[in-house]
Amino acid sequence: MRYQMATVTTPLAEKAESIFRELGYTVSTDDCGLRAERKWRVVHVTLGEDPAEQVDGELQCFVTWDEHADEVQDRLVGENPDYDWAVIGVRDDGSYGCYRQRTPVST
């Protein structure tokens, strides 16, 4: 797996995999990191607080700890990338919030 910053830990990767599996995705690793697939969708998953380095693909999801999710979202909104993206902020209790274009949806 590709990690963006030293603060990313194995538990974050495990939580990201668990979230996508619960959503019905098949999760695998490749040279670029996590890859979540369901039906026609392939989502490239980046772990950590730094969305600066993207992998190829139209669907990107950035998974970070909840306290960094707003910062990652703000950076993406400011950059206005040409791909569809989401940010998942993982909380200590295992719950998470999904953010896209300033529209938080909690689970």
C-alpha positions in Angstrom: 0.0 0.0 0.0 1.1 3.6 -0.6 1.0 5.8 2.4 1.0 9.6 2.0 2.4 10.7 5.3 4.2 9.1 8.2 1.2 9.7 10.4 -0.8 7.1 8.5 -0.9 3.8 10.4 -1.9 0.3 9.7 -5.2 0.8 11.7 -6.2 3.5 9.2 -5.6 1.2 6.3 -7.6 -1.6 8.0 -10.4 0.8 8.8 -10.5 2.0 5.1 -10.6 -1.6 3.9 -13.4 -2.4 6.4 -15.5 0.6 5.4 -15.3 -0.3 1.7 -16.0 -4.0 2.3 -19.1 -3.0 4.4 -20.3 -0.9 1.4 -20.1 -4.0 -0.8 -16.8 -3.3 -2.5 -14.1 -5.8 -3.3 -10.9 -4.3 -1.9 -7.4 -5.1 -3.2 -4.0 -3.5 -3.2 -1.9 -2.5 -6.2 1.2 -0.5 -6.8 -0.7 2.7 -6.1 -2.5 1.7 -2.9 -6.0 0.5 -2.2 -8.4 -0.2 -5.0 -12.1 -0.7 -4.2 -14.3 -2.3 -6.9 -18.1 -2.8 -7.2 -20.1 -3.3 -10.4 -18.6 -0.8 -12.9 -17.0 1.4 -10.3 -13.3 1.4 -9.5 -12.4 3.7 -6.6 -8.7 4.5 -6.0 -8.2 5.0 -2.2 -5.5 7.3 -0.8 -4.7 7.1 2.9 -3.5 10.1 4.9 -3.8 13.9 5.0 -2.0 14.8 1.8 -4.1 14.5 -1.4 -1.3 16.0 -3.5 -0.3 12.7 -5.1 -3.2 11.0 -7.0 -3.4 7.8 -8.8 -5.0 7.5 -12.2 -8.8 7.2 -12.3 -12.0 9.1 -12.3 -13.1 8.1 -8.8 -10.8 9.0 -5.9 -11.4 8.6 -2.1 -9.2 10.1 0.5 -9.4 8.3 3.9 -7.9 10.1 6.9 -8.6 10.5 10.6 -11.7 12.6 11.2 -9.8 15.6 12.7 -8.0 16.0 9.3 -11.0 15.5 7.0 -12.1 19.1 6.8 -8.5 20.2 5.9 -8.3 17.5 3.1 -11.7 18.5 1.8 -10.8 22.2 1.8 -7.7 21.5 -0.2 -9.6 19.5 -2.8 -12.3 22.2 -3.1 -9.5 24.8 -3.6 -7.7 22.6 -6.2 -11.0 21.7 -8.0 -9.5 18.5 -9.6 -11.0 17.1 -12.7 -12.0 13.8 -11.1 -14.9 12.7 -8.8 -13.7 12.6 -5.2 -14.8 12.0 -1.6 -13.1 12.3 1.8 -13.8 9.8 4.5 -13.0 10.9 8.1 -12.6 8.0 10.4 -13.4 8.5 14.1 -11.8 6.7 17.0 -15.0 4.7 17.7 -14.9 3.3 14.2 -17.7 5.4 12.8 -17.0 7.8 9.9 -18.2 10.8 8.0 -18.1 11.1 4.2 -17.5 14.5 2.7 -17.9 15.7 -0.8 -18.2 19.3 -2.0 -18.9 20.4 1.5 -21.9 18.0 2.0 -21.1 15.8 5.0 -23.0 12.5 5.3 -22.5 10.6 8.6 -23.0 6.9 9.2 
